[in-house]
């Protein structure tokens, strides 16, 4: 299983909006092919920093989703509340 981890700094006061936007997307759009599940983590040490951890069947499935017009529209909305995108990691689940 392929895991994609990306972190964001959300604009001050937009933490709930960030989480709700992710949840709204999950409820209103069909689950992307190959996405098993995802989690959102909030950093305990750095204010307004969140981690999105996605579990995919393959990297190709994630890339296909990111090339879709639906995803590009979602990103446009999300960019309104993102102050900074930090690093990302690509991993394989071991256990």
N, CA, C and O atoms as a GROMACS GRO file, in nm:
protein
  380
    1UNK      N    1   0.085  -0.117   0.000
    1UNK     CA    2   0.000   0.000   0.000
    1UNK      C    3   0.090   0.124   0.000
    1UNK      O    4   0.190   0.130   0.071
    2UNK      N    5   0.051   0.220  -0.081
    2UNK     CA    6   0.125   0.345  -0.098
    2UNK      C    7   0.062   0.452  -0.009
    2UNK      O    8  -0.060   0.466  -0.003
    3UNK      N    9   0.147   0.527   0.060
    3UNK     CA   10   0.099   0.633   0.150
    3UNK      C   11   0.159   0.766   0.107
    3UNK      O   12   0.278   0.778   0.082
    4UNK      N   13   0.072   0.866   0.100
    4UNK     CA   14   0.113   1.002   0.064
    4UNK      C   15   0.083   1.092   0.183
    4UNK      O   16  -0.031   1.098   0.230
    5UNK      N   17   0.186   1.161   0.231
    5UNK     CA   18   0.173   1.247   0.348
    5UNK      C   19   0.214   1.388   0.307
    5UNK      O   20   0.323   1.409   0.253
    6UNK      N   21   0.127   1.482   0.332
    6UNK     CA   22   0.158   1.622   0.300
    6UNK      C   23   0.116   1.709   0.418
    6UNK      O   24   0.016   1.682   0.484
    7UNK      N   25   0.194   1.813   0.444
    7UNK     CA   26   0.159   1.902   0.555
    7UNK      C   27   0.132   2.042   0.504
    7UNK      O   28   0.191   2.088   0.406
    8UNK      N   29   0.041   2.109   0.574
    8UNK     CA   30  -0.003   2.243   0.538
    8UNK      C   31  -0.002   2.333   0.661
    8UNK      O   32  -0.027   2.287   0.772
    9UNK      N   33   0.027   2.460   0.639
    9UNK     CA   34  -0.001   2.560   0.741
    9UNK      C   35  -0.128   2.630   0.696
    9UNK      O   36  -0.132   2.689   0.588
   10UNK      N   37  -0.230   2.622   0.779
   10UNK     CA   38  -0.360   2.680   0.748
   10UNK      C   39  -0.363   2.822   0.803
   10UNK      O   40  -0.306   2.850   0.909
   11UNK      N   41  -0.428   2.911   0.732
   11UNK     CA   42  -0.438   3.050   0.777
   11UNK      C   43  -0.503   3.057   0.916
   11UNK      O   44  -0.589   2.976   0.949
   12UNK      N   45  -0.460   3.153   0.994
   12UNK     CA   46  -0.512   3.173   1.130
   12UNK      C   47  -0.664   3.174   1.129
   12UNK      O   48  -0.727   3.246   1.051
   13UNK      N   49  -0.724   3.093   1.216
   13UNK     CA   50  -0.869   3.087   1.230
   13UNK      C   51  -0.940   3.000   1.127
   13UNK      O   52  -1.063   2.993   1.127
   14UNK      N   53  -0.865   2.932   1.040
   14UNK     CA   54  -0.926   2.852   0.934
   14UNK      C   55  -0.910   2.701   0.955
   14UNK      O   56  -0.935   2.623   0.863
   15UNK      N   57  -0.868   2.660   1.074
   15UNK     CA   58  -0.848   2.517   1.100
   15UNK      C   59  -0.975   2.436   1.083
   15UNK      O   60  -0.973   2.330   1.019
   16UNK      N   61  -1.086   2.484   1.138
   16UNK     CA   62  -1.213   2.412   1.125
   16UNK      C   63  -1.256   2.410   0.979
   16UNK      O   64  -1.307   2.309   0.931
   17UNK      N   65  -1.236   2.521   0.909
   17UNK     CA   66  -1.271   2.527   0.767
   17UNK      C   67  -1.192   2.424   0.688
   17UNK      O   68  -1.248   2.358   0.600
   18UNK      N   69  -1.063   2.409   0.718
   18UNK     CA   70  -0.978   2.312   0.649
   18UNK      C   71  -1.033   2.170   0.668
   18UNK      O   72  -1.048   2.096   0.571
   19UNK      N   73  -1.062   2.135   0.791
   19UNK     CA   74  -1.113   2.001   0.820
   19UNK      C   75  -1.251   1.981   0.757
   19UNK      O   76  -1.277   1.877   0.697
   20UNK      N   77  -1.338   2.079   0.771
   20UNK     CA   78  -1.473   2.068   0.715
   20UNK      C   79  -1.471   2.059   0.562
   20UNK      O   80  -1.552   1.988   0.503
   21UNK      N   81  -1.379   2.130   0.499
   21UNK     CA   82  -1.367   2.123   0.353
   21UNK      C   83  -1.327   1.983   0.309
   21UNK      O   84  -1.380   1.931   0.211
   22UNK      N   85  -1.235   1.922   0.381
   22UNK     CA   86  -1.194   1.785   0.350
   22UNK      C   87  -1.312   1.689   0.368
   22UNK      O   88  -1.335   1.601   0.285
   23UNK      N   89  -1.385   1.706   0.479
   23UNK     CA   90  -1.499   1.619   0.506
   23UNK      C   91  -1.610   1.639   0.402
   23UNK      O   92  -1.672   1.542   0.359
   24UNK      N   93  -1.634   1.763   0.363
   24UNK     CA   94  -1.736   1.793   0.263
   24UNK      C   95  -1.701   1.727   0.130
   24UNK      O   96  -1.788   1.669   0.064
   25UNK      N   97  -1.576   1.736   0.092
   25UNK     CA   98  -1.530   1.672  -0.032
   25UNK      C   99  -1.554   1.522  -0.027
   25UNK      O  100  -1.598   1.461  -0.125
   26UNK      N  101  -1.526   1.462   0.088
   26UNK     CA  102  -1.545   1.318   0.104
   26UNK      C  103  -1.693   1.280   0.091
   26UNK      O  104  -1.725   1.177   0.033
   27UNK      N  105  -1.781   1.363   0.144
   27UNK     CA  106  -1.924   1.332   0.142
   27UNK      C  107  -1.991   1.359   0.007
   27UNK      O  108  -2.086   1.290  -0.029
   28UNK      N  109  -1.941   1.457  -0.067
   28UNK     CA  110  -2.011   1.498  -0.189
   28UNK      C  111  -1.952   1.440  -0.317
   28UNK      O  112  -2.020   1.437  -0.420
   29UNK      N  113  -1.830   1.396  -0.314
   29UNK     CA  114  -1.766   1.341  -0.434
   29UNK      C  115  -1.750   1.190  -0.418
   29UNK      O  116  -1.737   1.138  -0.307
   30UNK      N  117  -1.752   1.123  -0.530
   30UNK     CA  118  -1.727   0.979  -0.527
   30UNK      C  119  -1.584   0.956  -0.478
   30UNK      O  120  -1.493   1.032  -0.511
   31UNK      N  121  -1.566   0.852  -0.401
   31UNK     CA  122  -1.433   0.819  -0.351
   31UNK      C  123  -1.342   0.789  -0.471
   31UNK      O  124  -1.378   0.708  -0.556
   32UNK      N  125  -1.226   0.853  -0.478
   32UNK     CA  126  -1.137   0.829  -0.592
   32UNK      C  127  -1.096   0.682  -0.600
   32UNK      O  128  -1.070   0.617  -0.498
   33UNK      N  129  -1.089   0.632  -0.720
   33UNK     CA  130  -1.046   0.493  -0.741
   33UNK      C  131  -0.907   0.476  -0.682
   33UNK      O  132  -0.816   0.554  -0.710
   34UNK      N  133  -0.891   0.374  -0.601
   34UNK     CA  134  -0.761   0.344  -0.542
   34UNK      C  135  -0.736   0.405  -0.406
   34UNK      O  136  -0.640   0.366  -0.339
   35UNK      N  137  -0.818   0.500  -0.362
   35UNK     CA  138  -0.800   0.558  -0.228
   35UNK      C  139  -0.865   0.466  -0.126
   35UNK      O  140  -0.986   0.443  -0.130
   36UNK      N  141  -0.785   0.414  -0.035
   36UNK     CA  142  -0.837   0.327   0.070
   36UNK      C  143  -0.901   0.411   0.180
   36UNK      O  144  -1.018   0.392   0.213
   37UNK      N  145  -0.824   0.503   0.237
   37UNK     CA  146  -0.875   0.594   0.338
   37UNK      C  147  -0.772   0.704   0.364
   37UNK      O  148  -0.661   0.699   0.311
   38UNK      N  149  -0.810   0.803   0.444
   38UNK     CA  150  -0.718   0.910   0.480
   38UNK      C  151  -0.744   0.953   0.623
   38UNK      O  152  -0.850   0.926   0.680
   39UNK      N  153  -0.645   1.021   0.680
   39UNK     CA  154  -0.656   1.080   0.813
   39UNK      C  155  -0.601   1.222   0.806
   39UNK      O  156  -0.516   1.254   0.723
   40UNK      N  157  -0.650   1.307   0.895
   40UNK     CA  158  -0.596   1.442   0.910
   40UNK      C  159  -0.546   1.453   1.054
   40UNK      O  160  -0.618   1.422   1.148
   41UNK      N  161  -0.422   1.497   1.068
   41UNK     CA  162  -0.361   1.515   1.199
   41UNK      C  163  -0.331   1.663   1.219
   41UNK      O  164  -0.295   1.734   1.125
   42UNK      N  165  -0.347   1.709   1.342
   42UNK     CA  166  -0.313   1.847   1.378
   42UNK      C  167  -0.186   1.843   1.462
   42UNK      O  168  -0.178   1.770   1.560
   43UNK      N  169  -0.088   1.922   1.424
   43UNK     CA  170   0.040   1.928   1.495
   43UNK      C  171   0.018   1.984   1.635
   43UNK      O  172  -0.052   2.084   1.652
   44UNK      N  173   0.077   1.922   1.734
   44UNK     CA  174   0.065   1.970   1.872
   44UNK      C  175   0.163   2.082   1.904
   44UNK      O  176   0.144   2.157   1.999
   45UNK      N  177   0.269   2.091   1.825
   45UNK     CA  178   0.375   2.187   1.856
   45UNK      C  179   0.372   2.313   1.771
   45UNK      O  180   0.415   2.419   1.817
   46UNK      N  181   0.323   2.304   1.651
   46UNK     CA  182   0.320   2.421   1.562
   46UNK      C  183   0.175   2.458   1.532
   46UNK      O  184   0.102   2.380   1.472
   47UNK      N  185   0.134   2.577   1.573
   47UNK     CA  186  -0.005   2.619   1.550
   47UNK      C  187  -0.041   2.619   1.402
   47UNK      O  188   0.039   2.656   1.316
   48UNK      N  189  -0.163   2.577   1.374
   48UNK     CA  190  -0.220   2.581   1.239
   48UNK      C  191  -0.152   2.488   1.138
   48UNK      O  192  -0.170   2.506   1.018
   49UNK      N  193  -0.076   2.391   1.185
   49UNK     CA  194  -0.013   2.296   1.093
   49UNK      C  195  -0.090   2.165   1.098
   49UNK      O  196  -0.118   2.111   1.205
   50UNK      N  197  -0.124   2.116   0.980
   50UNK     CA  198  -0.200   1.992   0.966
   50UNK      C  199  -0.127   1.898   0.871
   50UNK      O  200  -0.054   1.940   0.782
   51UNK      N  201  -0.149   1.769   0.894
   51UNK     CA  202  -0.094   1.665   0.807
   51UNK      C  203  -0.209   1.587   0.746
   51UNK      O  204  -0.299   1.542   0.818
   52UNK      N  205  -0.207   1.572   0.616
   52UNK     CA  206  -0.304   1.489   0.545
   52UNK      C  207  -0.231   1.361   0.507
   52UNK      O  208  -0.131   1.364   0.435
   53UNK      N  209  -0.281   1.248   0.557
   53UNK     CA  210  -0.219   1.118   0.532
   53UNK      C  211  -0.318   1.033   0.453
   53UNK      O  212  -0.425   0.997   0.504
   54UNK      N  213  -0.281   1.001   0.329
   54UNK     CA  214  -0.369   0.924   0.241
   54UNK      C  215  -0.309   0.787   0.214
   54UNK      O  216  -0.189   0.773   0.192
   55UNK      N  217  -0.394   0.686   0.217
   55UNK     CA  218  -0.354   0.548   0.191
   55UNK      C  219  -0.414   0.504   0.057
   55UNK      O  220  -0.536   0.498   0.043
   56UNK      N  221  -0.328   0.475  -0.038
   56UNK     CA  222  -0.369   0.441  -0.174
   56UNK      C  223  -0.326   0.300  -0.211
   56UNK      O  224  -0.233   0.245  -0.152
   57UNK      N  225  -0.396   0.242  -0.308
   57UNK     CA  226  -0.352   0.113  -0.362
   57UNK      C  227  -0.221   0.128  -0.438
   57UNK      O  228  -0.136   0.039  -0.435
   58UNK      N  229  -0.203   0.243  -0.505
   58UNK     CA  230  -0.080   0.267  -0.581
   58UNK      C  231  -0.059   0.417  -0.601
   58UNK      O  232  -0.152   0.496  -0.589
   59UNK      N  233   0.064   0.454  -0.632
   59UNK     CA  234   0.095   0.593  -0.663
   59UNK      C  235   0.021   0.636  -0.789
   59UNK      O  236  -0.024   0.750  -0.798
   60UNK      N  237   0.008   0.547  -0.884
   60UNK     CA  238  -0.060   0.578  -1.009
   60UNK      C  239  -0.205   0.620  -0.984
   60UNK      O  240  -0.256   0.710  -1.052
   61UNK      N  241  -0.271   0.557  -0.888
   61UNK     CA  242  -0.408   0.596  -0.854
   61UNK      C  243  -0.414   0.739  -0.802
   61UNK      O  244  -0.504   0.815  -0.838
   62UNK      N  245  -0.319   0.776  -0.717
   62UNK     CA  246  -0.315   0.913  -0.664
   62UNK      C  247  -0.289   1.014  -0.775
   62UNK      O  248  -0.354   1.117  -0.782
   63UNK      N  249  -0.194   0.984  -0.861
   63UNK     CA  250  -0.161   1.075  -0.971
   63UNK      C  251  -0.281   1.093  -1.063
   63UNK      O  252  -0.308   1.204  -1.109
   64UNK      N  253  -0.351   0.985  -1.090
   64UNK     CA  254  -0.471   0.994  -1.176
   64UNK      C  255  -0.575   1.086  -1.112
   64UNK      O  256  -0.634   1.169  -1.181
   65UNK      N  257  -0.596   1.072  -0.982
   65UNK     CA  258  -0.692   1.157  -0.912
   65UNK      C  259  -0.647   1.303  -0.918
   65UNK      O  260  -0.729   1.392  -0.943
   66UNK      N  261  -0.518   1.329  -0.895
   66UNK     CA  262  -0.468   1.467  -0.895
   66UNK      C  263  -0.475   1.532  -1.032
   66UNK      O  264  -0.469   1.655  -1.042
   67UNK      N  265  -0.487   1.454  -1.137
   67UNK     CA  266  -0.500   1.509  -1.272
   67UNK      C  267  -0.645   1.534  -1.311
   67UNK      O  268  -0.672   1.588  -1.419
   68UNK      N  269  -0.739   1.498  -1.225
   68UNK     CA  270  -0.881   1.514  -1.258
   68UNK      C  271  -0.925   1.660  -1.241
   68UNK      O  272  -0.869   1.733  -1.161
   69UNK      N  273  -1.025   1.700  -1.318
   69UNK     CA  274  -1.076   1.837  -1.308
   69UNK      C  275  -1.143   1.861  -1.173
   69UNK      O  276  -1.139   1.972  -1.121
   70UNK      N  277  -1.205   1.757  -1.115
   70UNK     CA  278  -1.269   1.770  -0.983
   70UNK      C  279  -1.165   1.805  -0.876
   70UNK      O  280  -1.190   1.889  -0.790
   71UNK      N  281  -1.051   1.739  -0.883
   71UNK     CA  282  -0.946   1.766  -0.785
   71UNK      C  283  -0.892   1.908  -0.801
   71UNK      O  284  -0.866   1.976  -0.702
   72UNK      N  285  -0.876   1.953  -0.924
   72UNK     CA  286  -0.826   2.089  -0.947
   72UNK      C  287  -0.923   2.194  -0.891
   72UNK      O  288  -0.879   2.295  -0.837
   73UNK      N  289  -1.052   2.170  -0.904
   73UNK     CA  290  -1.151   2.260  -0.846
   73UNK      C  291  -1.142   2.260  -0.694
   73UNK      O  292  -1.146   2.365  -0.630
   74UNK      N  293  -1.130   2.140  -0.636
   74UNK     CA  294  -1.115   2.128  -0.491
   74UNK      C  295  -0.991   2.204  -0.443
   74UNK      O  296  -0.997   2.275  -0.342
   75UNK      N  297  -0.880   2.189  -0.514
   75UNK     CA  298  -0.756   2.259  -0.475
   75UNK      C  299  -0.772   2.410  -0.480
   75UNK      O  300  -0.718   2.482  -0.395
   76UNK      N  301  -0.847   2.460  -0.578
   76UNK     CA  302  -0.871   2.604  -0.586
   76UNK      C  303  -0.941   2.654  -0.459
   76UNK      O  304  -0.907   2.759  -0.406
   77UNK      N  305  -1.039   2.578  -0.412
   77UNK     CA  306  -1.110   2.615  -0.290
   77UNK      C  307  -1.018   2.605  -0.168
   77UNK      O  308  -1.018   2.692  -0.081
   78UNK      N  309  -0.941   2.497  -0.162
   78UNK     CA  310  -0.853   2.475  -0.047
   78UNK      C  311  -0.744   2.581  -0.040
   78UNK      O  312  -0.703   2.620   0.070
   79UNK      N  313  -0.695   2.629  -0.154
   79UNK     CA  314  -0.589   2.729  -0.155
   79UNK      C  315  -0.629   2.858  -0.084
   79UNK      O  316  -0.542   2.931  -0.037
   80UNK      N  317  -0.758   2.885  -0.076
   80UNK     CA  318  -0.806   3.006  -0.010
   80UNK      C  319  -0.776   3.007   0.140
   80UNK      O  320  -0.768   3.114   0.202
   81UNK      N  321  -0.758   2.888   0.198
   81UNK     CA  322  -0.736   2.880   0.343
   81UNK      C  323  -0.596   2.831   0.379
   81UNK      O  324  -0.562   2.823   0.497
   82UNK      N  325  -0.515   2.798   0.279
   82UNK     CA  326  -0.380   2.748   0.303
   82UNK      C  327  -0.282   2.864   0.299
   82UNK      O  328  -0.277   2.940   0.203
   83UNK      N  329  -0.204   2.877   0.406
   83UNK     CA  330  -0.100   2.980   0.410
   83UNK      C  331   0.027   2.930   0.343
   83UNK      O  332   0.094   3.003   0.271
   84UNK      N  333   0.058   2.801   0.368
   84UNK     CA  334   0.182   2.746   0.316
   84UNK      C  335   0.170   2.595   0.306
   84UNK      O  336   0.114   2.529   0.393
   85UNK      N  337   0.224   2.540   0.197
   85UNK     CA  338   0.233   2.395   0.185
   85UNK      C  339   0.376   2.358   0.221
   85UNK      O  340   0.472   2.411   0.164
   86UNK      N  341   0.390   2.267   0.315
   86UNK     CA  342   0.522   2.222   0.356
   86UNK      C  343   0.565   2.105   0.268
   86UNK      O  344   0.523   2.093   0.153
   87UNK      N  345   0.648   2.023   0.322
   87UNK     CA  346   0.699   1.908   0.250
   87UNK      C  347   0.594   1.798   0.235
   87UNK      O  348   0.489   1.800   0.299
   88UNK      N  349   0.627   1.702   0.150
   88UNK     CA  350   0.543   1.583   0.137
   88UNK      C  351   0.634   1.461   0.140
   88UNK      O  352   0.753   1.470   0.111
   89UNK      N  353   0.574   1.349   0.175
   89UNK     CA  354   0.647   1.223   0.183
   89UNK      C  355   0.568   1.116   0.110
   89UNK      O  356   0.445   1.116   0.111
   90UNK      N  357   0.639   1.025   0.047
   90UNK     CA  358   0.578   0.910  -0.017
   90UNK      C  359   0.637   0.787   0.050
   90UNK      O  360   0.759   0.772   0.057
   91UNK      N  361   0.551   0.699   0.099
   91UNK     CA  362   0.595   0.583   0.175
   91UNK      C  363   0.521   0.458   0.131
   91UNK      O  364   0.415   0.465   0.068
   92UNK      N  365   0.577   0.344   0.165
   92UNK     CA  366   0.508   0.217   0.151
   92UNK      C  367   0.478   0.166   0.291
   92UNK      O  368   0.564   0.171   0.380
   93UNK      N  369   0.357   0.116   0.311
   93UNK     CA  370   0.320   0.061   0.441
   93UNK      C  371   0.396  -0.070   0.461
   93UNK      O  372   0.397  -0.156   0.374
   94UNK      N  373   0.461  -0.083   0.576
   94UNK     CA  374   0.537  -0.204   0.608
   94UNK      C  375   0.454  -0.297   0.696
   94UNK      O  376   0.446  -0.417   0.669
   95UNK      N  377   0.393  -0.242   0.799
   95UNK     CA  378   0.310  -0.323   0.890
   95UNK      C  379   0.175  -0.256   0.901
   95UNK      O  380   0.087  -0.306   0.972
   0.00000   0.00000   0.00000
